[in-house]
Amino acid sequence: MALLPAPAASAAPAVESRALAIAESKRGDPYRYGAAGPSAFDCSGLVSYSYHRAGHSLPRTAAGQYRATHHISGSHREVGDLVFFHSGGSVYHVGIYVGGGRILHAPYPGRRVGTERLWTSAVWYGRIY
């Protein structure tokens, strides 16, 4: 996968900041497979809900969201970028980067929306433009 340099700054950071604030407001909401809010979420549901409320539509699935972003390297990641977890070339999870090697996400059944450290290096990054 070839990574491109990030394009020049645009209005996107404002959308990313709003989306992150919306996702943060959902901290503590339960994980539920297939849920996209407003009071329960799966990983891609949290991301699509947050970005939609911030004024930018994204596909519903993590894989679709990955295809809809500008792919960037980890060295260029910024707060608000999307973090995609992959295995064998397939994306299986997504969260929002909050800085310091941490993401905000809806983890899995029995857990709630919250932040945690990246637990693997098998991640790709995407930015909304």
MODELLER restraints for C-alpha pairs under 7 A, 6 or more apart:
rsr = mdl.restraints
at = mdl.atoms
rsr.add(forms.Gaussian(group=physical.xy_distance, feature=features.Distance(at['CA:3:A'], at['CA:71:A']), mean=5.96, stdev=0.5))
rsr.add(forms.Gaussian(group=physical.xy_distance, feature=features.Distance(at['CA:3:A'], at['CA:72:A']), mean=5.60, stdev=0.5))
rsr.add(forms.Gaussian(group=physical.xy_distance, feature=features.Distance(at['CA:3:A'], at['CA:73:A']), mean=6.29, stdev=0.5))
rsr.add(forms.Gaussian(group=physical.xy_distance, feature=features.Distance(at['CA:4:A'], at['CA:71:A']), mean=6.75, stdev=0.5))
rsr.add(forms.Gaussian(group=physical.xy_distance, feature=features.Distance(at['CA:4:A'], at['CA:72:A']), mean=6.22, stdev=0.5))
rsr.add(forms.Gaussian(group=physical.xy_distance, feature=features.Distance(at['CA:5:A'], at['CA:72:A']), mean=6.66, stdev=0.5))
rsr.add(forms.Gaussian(group=physical.xy_distance, feature=features.Distance(at['CA:6:A'], at['CA:72:A']), mean=6.41, stdev=0.5))
rsr.add(forms.Gaussian(group=physical.xy_distance, feature=features.Distance(at['CA:12:A'], at['CA:128:A']), mean=6.26, stdev=0.5))
rsr.add(forms.Gaussian(group=physical.xy_distance, feature=features.Distance(at['CA:12:A'], at['CA:129:A']), mean=5.56, stdev=0.5))
rsr.add(forms.Gaussian(group=physical.xy_distance, feature=features.Distance(at['CA:15:A'], at['CA:54:A']), mean=5.77, stdev=0.5))
rsr.add(forms.Gaussian(group=physical.xy_distance, feature=features.Distance(at['CA:15:A'], at['CA:55:A']), mean=6.89, stdev=0.5))
rsr.add(forms.Gaussian(group=physical.xy_distance, feature=features.Distance(at['CA:16:A'], at['CA:80:A']), mean=4.91, stdev=0.5))
rsr.add(forms.Gaussian(group=physical.xy_distance, feature=features.Distance(at['CA:17:A'], at['CA:80:A']), mean=6.14, stdev=0.5))
rsr.add(forms.Gaussian(group=physical.xy_distance, feature=features.Distance(at['CA:18:A'], at['CA:54:A']), mean=5.38, stdev=0.5))
rsr.add(forms.Gaussian(group=physical.xy_distance, feature=features.Distance(at['CA:19:A'], at['CA:50:A']), mean=4.75, stdev=0.5))
rsr.add(forms.Gaussian(group=physical.xy_distance, feature=features.Distance(at['CA:19:A'], at['CA:51:A']), mean=4.86, stdev=0.5))
rsr.add(forms.Gaussian(group=physical.xy_distance, feature=features.Distance(at['CA:19:A'], at['CA:54:A']), mean=5.14, stdev=0.5))
rsr.add(forms.Gaussian(group=physical.xy_distance, feature=features.Distance(at['CA:20:A'], at['CA:80:A']), mean=5.96, stdev=0.5))
rsr.add(forms.Gaussian(group=physical.xy_distance, feature=features.Distance(at['CA:22:A'], at['CA:50:A']), mean=5.44, stdev=0.5))
rsr.add(forms.Gaussian(group=physical.xy_distance, feature=features.Distance(at['CA:23:A'], at['CA:46:A']), mean=6.70, stdev=0.5))
rsr.add(forms.Gaussian(group=physical.xy_distance, feature=features.Distance(at['CA:23:A'], at['CA:50:A']), mean=5.45, stdev=0.5))
rsr.add(forms.Gaussian(group=physical.xy_distance, feature=features.Distance(at['CA:26:A'], at['CA:113:A']), mean=6.62, stdev=0.5))
rsr.add(forms.Gaussian(group=physical.xy_distance, feature=features.Distance(at['CA:27:A'], at['CA:113:A']), mean=4.82, stdev=0.5))
rsr.add(forms.Gaussian(group=physical.xy_distance, feature=features.Distance(at['CA:27:A'], at['CA:114:A']), mean=5.23, stdev=0.5))
rsr.add(forms.Gaussian(group=physical.xy_distance, feature=features.Distance(at['CA:28:A'], at['CA:112:A']), mean=5.08, stdev=0.5))
rsr.add(forms.Gaussian(group=physical.xy_distance, feature=features.Distance(at['CA:28:A'], at['CA:113:A']), mean=5.07, stdev=0.5))
rsr.add(forms.Gaussian(group=physical.xy_distance, feature=features.Distance(at['CA:28:A'], at['CA:114:A']), mean=6.39, stdev=0.5))
rsr.add(forms.Gaussian(group=physical.xy_distance, feature=features.Distance(at['CA:29:A'], at['CA:39:A']), mean=5.95, stdev=0.5))
rsr.add(forms.Gaussian(group=physical.xy_distance, feature=features.Distance(at['CA:29:A'], at['CA:40:A']), mean=5.58, stdev=0.5))
rsr.add(forms.Gaussian(group=physical.xy_distance, feature=features.Distance(at['CA:29:A'], at['CA:112:A']), mean=5.35, stdev=0.5))
rsr.add(forms.Gaussian(group=physical.xy_distance, feature=features.Distance(at['CA:29:A'], at['CA:113:A']), mean=5.44, stdev=0.5))
rsr.add(forms.Gaussian(group=physical.xy_distance, feature=features.Distance(at['CA:30:A'], at['CA:40:A']), mean=5.07, stdev=0.5))
rsr.add(forms.Gaussian(group=physical.xy_distance, feature=features.Distance(at['CA:30:A'], at['CA:41:A']), mean=6.56, stdev=0.5))
rsr.add(forms.Gaussian(group=physical.xy_distance, feature=features.Distance(at['CA:30:A'], at['CA:111:A']), mean=6.27, stdev=0.5))
rsr.add(forms.Gaussian(group=physical.xy_distance, feature=features.Distance(at['CA:30:A'], at['CA:112:A']), mean=4.31, stdev=0.5))
rsr.add(forms.Gaussian(group=physical.xy_distance, feature=features.Distance(at['CA:30:A'], at['CA:113:A']), mean=6.26, stdev=0.5))
rsr.add(forms.Gaussian(group=physical.xy_distance, feature=features.Distance(at['CA:31:A'], at['CA:40:A']), mean=5.69, stdev=0.5))
rsr.add(forms.Gaussian(group=physical.xy_distance, feature=features.Distance(at['CA:31:A'], at['CA:41:A']), mean=4.99, stdev=0.5))
rsr.add(forms.Gaussian(group=physical.xy_distance, feature=features.Distance(at['CA:31:A'], at['CA:42:A']), mean=5.36, stdev=0.5))
rsr.add(forms.Gaussian(group=physical.xy_distance, feature=features.Distance(at['CA:31:A'], at['CA:106:A']), mean=5.66, stdev=0.5))
rsr.add(forms.Gaussian(group=physical.xy_distance, feature=features.Distance(at['CA:31:A'], at['CA:107:A']), mean=6.81, stdev=0.5))
rsr.add(forms.Gaussian(group=physical.xy_distance, feature=features.Distance(at['CA:31:A'], at['CA:108:A']), mean=5.89, stdev=0.5))
rsr.add(forms.Gaussian(group=physical.xy_distance, feature=features.Distance(at['CA:31:A'], at['CA:109:A']), mean=5.47, stdev=0.5))
rsr.add(forms.Gaussian(group=physical.xy_distance, feature=features.Distance(at['CA:31:A'], at['CA:110:A']), mean=6.74, stdev=0.5))
rsr.add(forms.Gaussian(group=physical.xy_distance, feature=features.Distance(at['CA:31:A'], at['CA:111:A']), mean=5.92, stdev=0.5))
rsr.add(forms.Gaussian(group=physical.xy_distance, feature=features.Distance(at['CA:31:A'], at['CA:112:A']), mean=5.40, stdev=0.5))
rsr.add(forms.Gaussian(group=physical.xy_distance, feature=features.Distance(at['CA:31:A'], at['CA:113:A']), mean=6.70, stdev=0.5))
rsr.add(forms.Gaussian(group=physical.xy_distance, feature=features.Distance(at['CA:32:A'], at['CA:40:A']), mean=5.86, stdev=0.5))
rsr.add(forms.Gaussian(group=physical.xy_distance, feature=features.Distance(at['CA:32:A'], at['CA:41:A']), mean=5.37, stdev=0.5))
rsr.add(forms.Gaussian(group=physical.xy_distance, feature=features.Distance(at['CA:32:A'], at['CA:42:A']), mean=5.41, stdev=0.5))
rsr.add(forms.Gaussian(group=physical.xy_distance, feature=features.Distance(at['CA:32:A'], at['CA:109:A']), mean=6.20, stdev=0.5))
rsr.add(forms.Gaussian(group=physical.xy_distance, feature=features.Distance(at['CA:33:A'], at['CA:42:A']), mean=5.15, stdev=0.5))
rsr.add(forms.Gaussian(group=physical.xy_distance, feature=features.Distance(at['CA:34:A'], at['CA:42:A']), mean=5.84, stdev=0.5))
rsr.add(forms.Gaussian(group=physical.xy_distance, feature=features.Distance(at['CA:35:A'], at['CA:41:A']), mean=4.45, stdev=0.5))
rsr.add(forms.Gaussian(group=physical.xy_distance, feature=features.Distance(at['CA:35:A'], at['CA:42:A']), mean=5.40, stdev=0.5))
rsr.add(forms.Gaussian(group=physical.xy_distance, feature=features.Distance(at['CA:35:A'], at['CA:45:A']), mean=5.88, stdev=0.5))
rsr.add(forms.Gaussian(group=physical.xy_distance, feature=features.Distance(at['CA:36:A'], at['CA:42:A']), mean=6.59, stdev=0.5))
rsr.add(forms.Gaussian(group=physical.xy_distance, feature=features.Distance(at['CA:36:A'], at['CA:45:A']), mean=3.93, stdev=0.5))
rsr.add(forms.Gaussian(group=physical.xy_distance, feature=features.Distance(at['CA:36:A'], at['CA:46:A']), mean=5.96, stdev=0.5))
rsr.add(forms.Gaussian(group=physical.xy_distance, feature=features.Distance(at['CA:36:A'], at['CA:49:A']), mean=6.10, stdev=0.5))
rsr.add(forms.Gaussian(group=physical.xy_distance, feature=features.Distance(at['CA:37:A'], at['CA:45:A']), mean=6.93, stdev=0.5))
rsr.add(forms.Gaussian(group=physical.xy_distance, feature=features.Distance(at['CA:37:A'], at['CA:49:A']), mean=6.65, stdev=0.5))
rsr.add(forms.Gaussian(group=physical.xy_distance, feature=features.Distance(at['CA:41:A'], at['CA:106:A']), mean=6.34, stdev=0.5))
rsr.add(forms.Gaussian(group=physical.xy_distance, feature=features.Distance(at['CA:42:A'], at['CA:106:A']), mean=5.46, stdev=0.5))
rsr.add(forms.Gaussian(group=physical.xy_distance, feature=features.Distance(at['CA:43:A'], at['CA:93:A']), mean=6.34, stdev=0.5))
rsr.add(forms.Gaussian(group=physical.xy_distance, feature=features.Distance(at['CA:43:A'], at['CA:94:A']), mean=5.74, stdev=0.5))
rsr.add(forms.Gaussian(group=physical.xy_distance, feature=features.Distance(at['CA:43:A'], at['CA:95:A']), mean=6.55, stdev=0.5))
rsr.add(forms.Gaussian(group=physical.xy_distance, feature=features.Distance(at['CA:43:A'], at['CA:105:A']), mean=5.90, stdev=0.5))
rsr.add(forms.Gaussian(group=physical.xy_distance, feature=features.Distance(at['CA:43:A'], at['CA:106:A']), mean=4.66, stdev=0.5))
rsr.add(forms.Gaussian(group=physical.xy_distance, feature=features.Distance(at['CA:43:A'], at['CA:107:A']), mean=6.45, stdev=0.5))
rsr.add(forms.Gaussian(group=physical.xy_distance, feature=features.Distance(at['CA:44:A'], at['CA:60:A']), mean=6.16, stdev=0.5))
rsr.add(forms.Gaussian(group=physical.xy_distance, feature=features.Distance(at['CA:44:A'], at['CA:61:A']), mean=5.40, stdev=0.5))
rsr.add(forms.Gaussian(group=physical.xy_distance, feature=features.Distance(at['CA:44:A'], at['CA:62:A']), mean=5.15, stdev=0.5))
rsr.add(forms.Gaussian(group=physical.xy_distance, feature=features.Distance(at['CA:44:A'], at['CA:94:A']), mean=6.06, stdev=0.5))
rsr.add(forms.Gaussian(group=physical.xy_distance, feature=features.Distance(at['CA:45:A'], at['CA:60:A']), mean=6.38, stdev=0.5))
rsr.add(forms.Gaussian(group=physical.xy_distance, feature=features.Distance(at['CA:46:A'], at['CA:106:A']), mean=6.77, stdev=0.5))
rsr.add(forms.Gaussian(group=physical.xy_distance, feature=features.Distance(at['CA:47:A'], at['CA:95:A']), mean=6.97, stdev=0.5))
rsr.add(forms.Gaussian(group=physical.xy_distance, feature=features.Distance(at['CA:48:A'], at['CA:57:A']), mean=6.92, stdev=0.5))
rsr.add(forms.Gaussian(group=physical.xy_distance, feature=features.Distance(at['CA:48:A'], at['CA:58:A']), mean=5.48, stdev=0.5))
rsr.add(forms.Gaussian(group=physical.xy_distance, feature=features.Distance(at['CA:48:A'], at['CA:59:A']), mean=6.74, stdev=0.5))
rsr.add(forms.Gaussian(group=physical.xy_distance, feature=features.Distance(at['CA:48:A'], at['CA:60:A']), mean=5.93, stdev=0.5))
rsr.add(forms.Gaussian(group=physical.xy_distance, feature=features.Distance(at['CA:51:A'], at['CA:57:A']), mean=6.23, stdev=0.5))
rsr.add(forms.Gaussian(group=physical.xy_distance, feature=features.Distance(at['CA:51:A'], at['CA:58:A']), mean=6.96, stdev=0.5))
rsr.add(forms.Gaussian(group=physical.xy_distance, feature=features.Distance(at['CA:52:A'], at['CA:58:A']), mean=6.95, stdev=0.5))
rsr.add(forms.Gaussian(group=physical.xy_distance, feature=features.Distance(at['CA:58:A'], at['CA:65:A']), mean=6.00, stdev=0.5))
rsr.add(forms.Gaussian(group=physical.xy_distance, feature=features.Distance(at['CA:59:A'], at['CA:65:A']), mean=5.35, stdev=0.5))
rsr.add(forms.Gaussian(group=physical.xy_distance, feature=features.Distance(at['CA:62:A'], at['CA:91:A']), mean=6.44, stdev=0.5))
rsr.add(forms.Gaussian(group=physical.xy_distance, feature=features.Distance(at['CA:62:A'], at['CA:92:A']), mean=6.49, stdev=0.5))
rsr.add(forms.Gaussian(group=physical.xy_distance, feature=features.Distance(at['CA:62:A'], at['CA:93:A']), mean=5.95, stdev=0.5))
rsr.add(forms.Gaussian(group=physical.xy_distance, feature=features.Distance(at['CA:62:A'], at['CA:94:A']), mean=5.73, stdev=0.5))
rsr.add(forms.Gaussian(group=physical.xy_distance, feature=features.Distance(at['CA:63:A'], at['CA:91:A']), mean=5.26, stdev=0.5))
rsr.add(forms.Gaussian(group=physical.xy_distance, feature=features.Distance(at['CA:66:A'], at['CA:84:A']), mean=6.95, stdev=0.5))
rsr.add(forms.Gaussian(group=physical.xy_distance, feature=features.Distance(at['CA:66:A'], at['CA:126:A']), mean=6.51, stdev=0.5))
rsr.add(forms.Gaussian(group=physical.xy_distance, feature=features.Distance(at['CA:69:A'], at['CA:126:A']), mean=5.01, stdev=0.5))
rsr.add(forms.Gaussian(group=physical.xy_distance, feature=features.Distance(at['CA:69:A'], at['CA:127:A']), mean=5.26, stdev=0.5))
rsr.add(forms.Gaussian(group=physical.xy_distance, feature=features.Distance(at['CA:69:A'], at['CA:128:A']), mean=5.28, stdev=0.5))
rsr.add(forms.Gaussian(group=physical.xy_distance, feature=features.Distance(at['CA:70:A'], at['CA:126:A']), mean=5.28, stdev=0.5))
rsr.add(forms.Gaussian(group=physical.xy_distance, feature=features.Distance(at['CA:70:A'], at['CA:127:A']), mean=5.06, stdev=0.5))
rsr.add(forms.Gaussian(group=physical.xy_distance, feature=features.Distance(at['CA:70:A'], at['CA:128:A']), mean=6.30, stdev=0.5))
rsr.add(forms.Gaussian(group=physical.xy_distance, feature=features.Distance(at['CA:70:A'], at['CA:129:A']), mean=6.97, stdev=0.5))
rsr.add(forms.Gaussian(group=physical.xy_distance, feature=features.Distance(at['CA:71:A'], at['CA:125:A']), mean=5.86, stdev=0.5))
rsr.add(forms.Gaussian(group=physical.xy_distance, feature=features.Distance(at['CA:71:A'], at['CA:126:A']), mean=4.50, stdev=0.5))
rsr.add(forms.Gaussian(group=physical.xy_distance, feature=features.Distance(at['CA:71:A'], at['CA:127:A']), mean=6.46, stdev=0.5))
rsr.add(forms.Gaussian(group=physical.xy_distance, feature=features.Distance(at['CA:72:A'], at['CA:125:A']), mean=5.48, stdev=0.5))
rsr.add(forms.Gaussian(group=physical.xy_distance, feature=features.Distance(at['CA:72:A'], at['CA:126:A']), mean=5.69, stdev=0.5))
rsr.add(forms.Gaussian(group=physical.xy_distance, feature=features.Distance(at['CA:73:A'], at['CA:125:A']), mean=6.33, stdev=0.5))
rsr.add(forms.Gaussian(group=physical.xy_distance, feature=features.Distance(at['CA:74:A'], at['CA:125:A']), mean=6.41, stdev=0.5))
rsr.add(forms.Gaussian(group=physical.xy_distance, feature=features.Distance(at['CA:77:A'], at['CA:125:A']), mean=6.87, stdev=0.5))
rsr.add(forms.Gaussian(group=physical.xy_distance, feature=features.Distance(at['CA:79:A'], at['CA:97:A']), mean=5.24, stdev=0.5))
rsr.add(forms.Gaussian(group=physical.xy_distance, feature=features.Distance(at['CA:79:A'], at['CA:98:A']), mean=4.88, stdev=0.5))
rsr.add(forms.Gaussian(group=physical.xy_distance, feature=features.Distance(at['CA:79:A'], at['CA:99:A']), mean=5.43, stdev=0.5))
rsr.add(forms.Gaussian(group=physical.xy_distance, feature=features.Distance(at['CA:80:A'], at['CA:96:A']), mean=5.73, stdev=0.5))
rsr.add(forms.Gaussian(group=physical.xy_distance, feature=features.Distance(at['CA:80:A'], at['CA:97:A']), mean=5.33, stdev=0.5))
rsr.add(forms.Gaussian(group=physical.xy_distance, feature=features.Distance(at['CA:80:A'], at['CA:98:A']), mean=6.29, stdev=0.5))
rsr.add(forms.Gaussian(group=physical.xy_distance, feature=features.Distance(at['CA:81:A'], at['CA:96:A']), mean=5.89, stdev=0.5))
rsr.add(forms.Gaussian(group=physical.xy_distance, feature=features.Distance(at['CA:81:A'], at['CA:97:A']), mean=5.43, stdev=0.5))
rsr.add(forms.Gaussian(group=physical.xy_distance, feature=features.Distance(at['CA:81:A'], at['CA:125:A']), mean=6.77, stdev=0.5))
rsr.add(forms.Gaussian(group=physical.xy_distance, feature=features.Distance(at['CA:81:A'], at['CA:126:A']), mean=5.88, stdev=0.5))
rsr.add(forms.Gaussian(group=physical.xy_distance, feature=features.Distance(at['CA:81:A'], at['CA:127:A']), mean=5.04, stdev=0.5))
rsr.add(forms.Gaussian(group=physical.xy_distance, feature=features.Distance(at['CA:82:A'], at['CA:94:A']), mean=6.78, stdev=0.5))
rsr.add(forms.Gaussian(group=physical.xy_distance, feature=features.Distance(at['CA:82:A'], at['CA:95:A']), mean=5.82, stdev=0.5))
rsr.add(forms.Gaussian(group=physical.xy_distance, feature=features.Distance(at['CA:82:A'], at['CA:96:A']), mean=4.67, stdev=0.5))
rsr.add(forms.Gaussian(group=physical.xy_distance, feature=features.Distance(at['CA:82:A'], at['CA:97:A']), mean=5.93, stdev=0.5))
rsr.add(forms.Gaussian(group=physical.xy_distance, feature=features.Distance(at['CA:82:A'], at['CA:125:A']), mean=5.66, stdev=0.5))
rsr.add(forms.Gaussian(group=physical.xy_distance, feature=features.Distance(at['CA:82:A'], at['CA:126:A']), mean=5.07, stdev=0.5))
rsr.add(forms.Gaussian(group=physical.xy_distance, feature=features.Distance(at['CA:82:A'], at['CA:127:A']), mean=6.24, stdev=0.5))
rsr.add(forms.Gaussian(group=physical.xy_distance, feature=features.Distance(at['CA:83:A'], at['CA:94:A']), mean=5.51, stdev=0.5))
rsr.add(forms.Gaussian(group=physical.xy_distance, feature=features.Distance(at['CA:83:A'], at['CA:95:A']), mean=5.23, stdev=0.5))
rsr.add(forms.Gaussian(group=physical.xy_distance, feature=features.Distance(at['CA:83:A'], at['CA:96:A']), mean=5.89, stdev=0.5))
rsr.add(forms.Gaussian(group=physical.xy_distance, feature=features.Distance(at['CA:83:A'], at['CA:97:A']), mean=6.23, stdev=0.5))
rsr.add(forms.Gaussian(group=physical.xy_distance, feature=features.Distance(at['CA:83:A'], at['CA:123:A']), mean=6.41, stdev=0.5))
rsr.add(forms.Gaussian(group=physical.xy_distance, feature=features.Distance(at['CA:83:A'], at['CA:124:A']), mean=5.92, stdev=0.5))
rsr.add(forms.Gaussian(group=physical.xy_distance, feature=features.Distance(at['CA:83:A'], at['CA:125:A']), mean=4.77, stdev=0.5))
rsr.add(forms.Gaussian(group=physical.xy_distance, feature=features.Distance(at['CA:83:A'], at['CA:126:A']), mean=6.54, stdev=0.5))
rsr.add(forms.Gaussian(group=physical.xy_distance, feature=features.Distance(at['CA:84:A'], at['CA:91:A']), mean=6.28, stdev=0.5))
rsr.add(forms.Gaussian(group=physical.xy_distance, feature=features.Distance(at['CA:84:A'], at['CA:93:A']), mean=5.81, stdev=0.5))
rsr.add(forms.Gaussian(group=physical.xy_distance, feature=features.Distance(at['CA:84:A'], at['CA:94:A']), mean=4.57, stdev=0.5))
rsr.add(forms.Gaussian(group=physical.xy_distance, feature=features.Distance(at['CA:84:A'], at['CA:95:A']), mean=6.77, stdev=0.5))
rsr.add(forms.Gaussian(group=physical.xy_distance, feature=features.Distance(at['CA:84:A'], at['CA:123:A']), mean=5.30, stdev=0.5))
rsr.add(forms.Gaussian(group=physical.xy_distance, feature=features.Distance(at['CA:84:A'], at['CA:124:A']), mean=5.03, stdev=0.5))
rsr.add(forms.Gaussian(group=physical.xy_distance, feature=features.Distance(at['CA:84:A'], at['CA:125:A']), mean=6.01, stdev=0.5))
rsr.add(forms.Gaussian(group=physical.xy_distance, feature=features.Distance(at['CA:85:A'], at['CA:91:A']), mean=5.62, stdev=0.5))
rsr.add(forms.Gaussian(group=physical.xy_distance, feature=features.Distance(at['CA:85:A'], at['CA:92:A']), mean=5.85, stdev=0.5))
rsr.add(forms.Gaussian(group=physical.xy_distance, feature=features.Distance(at['CA:85:A'], at['CA:93:A']), mean=5.04, stdev=0.5))
rsr.add(forms.Gaussian(group=physical.xy_distance, feature=features.Distance(at['CA:85:A'], at['CA:94:A']), mean=6.16, stdev=0.5))
rsr.add(forms.Gaussian(group=physical.xy_distance, feature=features.Distance(at['CA:85:A'], at['CA:122:A']), mean=6.00, stdev=0.5))
rsr.add(forms.Gaussian(group=physical.xy_distance, feature=features.Distance(at['CA:85:A'], at['CA:123:A']), mean=4.51, stdev=0.5))
rsr.add(forms.Gaussian(group=physical.xy_distance, feature=features.Distance(at['CA:85:A'], at['CA:124:A']), mean=6.51, stdev=0.5))
rsr.add(forms.Gaussian(group=physical.xy_distance, feature=features.Distance(at['CA:86:A'], at['CA:92:A']), mean=5.64, stdev=0.5))
rsr.add(forms.Gaussian(group=physical.xy_distance, feature=features.Distance(at['CA:86:A'], at['CA:122:A']), mean=5.90, stdev=0.5))
rsr.add(forms.Gaussian(group=physical.xy_distance, feature=features.Distance(at['CA:86:A'], at['CA:123:A']), mean=5.98, stdev=0.5))
rsr.add(forms.Gaussian(group=physical.xy_distance, feature=features.Distance(at['CA:95:A'], at['CA:103:A']), mean=5.78, stdev=0.5))
rsr.add(forms.Gaussian(group=physical.xy_distance, feature=features.Distance(at['CA:95:A'], at['CA:104:A']), mean=5.63, stdev=0.5))
rsr.add(forms.Gaussian(group=physical.xy_distance, feature=features.Distance(at['CA:95:A'], at['CA:105:A']), mean=4.60, stdev=0.5))
rsr.add(forms.Gaussian(group=physical.xy_distance, feature=features.Distance(at['CA:96:A'], at['CA:103:A']), mean=5.29, stdev=0.5))
rsr.add(forms.Gaussian(group=physical.xy_distance, feature=features.Distance(at['CA:96:A'], at['CA:104:A']), mean=5.22, stdev=0.5))
rsr.add(forms.Gaussian(group=physical.xy_distance, feature=features.Distance(at['CA:96:A'], at['CA:105:A']), mean=6.49, stdev=0.5))
rsr.add(forms.Gaussian(group=physical.xy_distance, feature=features.Distance(at['CA:97:A'], at['CA:103:A']), mean=4.46, stdev=0.5))
rsr.add(forms.Gaussian(group=physical.xy_distance, feature=features.Distance(at['CA:97:A'], at['CA:104:A']), mean=6.48, stdev=0.5))
rsr.add(forms.Gaussian(group=physical.xy_distance, feature=features.Distance(at['CA:98:A'], at['CA:104:A']), mean=6.53, stdev=0.5))
rsr.add(forms.Gaussian(group=physical.xy_distance, feature=features.Distance(at['CA:101:A'], at['CA:117:A']), mean=5.72, stdev=0.5))
rsr.add(forms.Gaussian(group=physical.xy_distance, feature=features.Distance(at['CA:101:A'], at['CA:118:A']), mean=5.88, stdev=0.5))
rsr.add(forms.Gaussian(group=physical.xy_distance, feature=features.Distance(at['CA:102:A'], at['CA:115:A']), mean=6.42, stdev=0.5))
rsr.add(forms.Gaussian(group=physical.xy_distance, feature=features.Distance(at['CA:102:A'], at['CA:116:A']), mean=5.30, stdev=0.5))
rsr.add(forms.Gaussian(group=physical.xy_distance, feature=features.Distance(at['CA:102:A'], at['CA:117:A']), mean=4.22, stdev=0.5))
rsr.add(forms.Gaussian(group=physical.xy_distance, feature=features.Distance(at['CA:102:A'], at['CA:118:A']), mean=5.60, stdev=0.5))
rsr.add(forms.Gaussian(group=physical.xy_distance, feature=features.Distance(at['CA:103:A'], at['CA:115:A']), mean=5.29, stdev=0.5))
rsr.add(forms.Gaussian(group=physical.xy_distance, feature=features.Distance(at['CA:103:A'], at['CA:116:A']), mean=5.68, stdev=0.5))
rsr.add(forms.Gaussian(group=physical.xy_distance, feature=features.Distance(at['CA:103:A'], at['CA:117:A']), mean=6.38, stdev=0.5))
rsr.add(forms.Gaussian(group=physical.xy_distance, feature=features.Distance(at['CA:103:A'], at['CA:118:A']), mean=6.72, stdev=0.5))
rsr.add(forms.Gaussian(group=physical.xy_distance, feature=features.Distance(at['CA:104:A'], at['CA:114:A']), mean=5.35, stdev=0.5))
rsr.add(forms.Gaussian(group=physical.xy_distance, feature=features.Distance(at['CA:104:A'], at['CA:115:A']), mean=4.23, stdev=0.5))
rsr.add(forms.Gaussian(group=physical.xy_distance, feature=features.Distance(at['CA:104:A'], at['CA:116:A']), mean=6.77, stdev=0.5))
rsr.add(forms.Gaussian(group=physical.xy_distance, feature=features.Distance(at['CA:105:A'], at['CA:113:A']), mean=5.55, stdev=0.5))
rsr.add(forms.Gaussian(group=physical.xy_distance, feature=features.Distance(at['CA:105:A'], at['CA:114:A']), mean=5.79, stdev=0.5))
rsr.add(forms.Gaussian(group=physical.xy_distance, feature=features.Distance(at['CA:105:A'], at['CA:115:A']), mean=6.33, stdev=0.5))
rsr.add(forms.Gaussian(group=physical.xy_distance, feature=features.Distance(at['CA:106:A'], at['CA:112:A']), mean=6.12, stdev=0.5))
rsr.add(forms.Gaussian(group=physical.xy_distance, feature=features.Distance(at['CA:106:A'], at['CA:113:A']), mean=4.37, stdev=0.5))
rsr.add(forms.Gaussian(group=physical.xy_distance, feature=features.Distance(at['CA:106:A'], at['CA:114:A']), mean=6.70, stdev=0.5))
rsr.add(forms.Gaussian(group=physical.xy_distance, feature=features.Distance(at['CA:107:A'], at['CA:113:A']), mean=6.78, stdev=0.5))
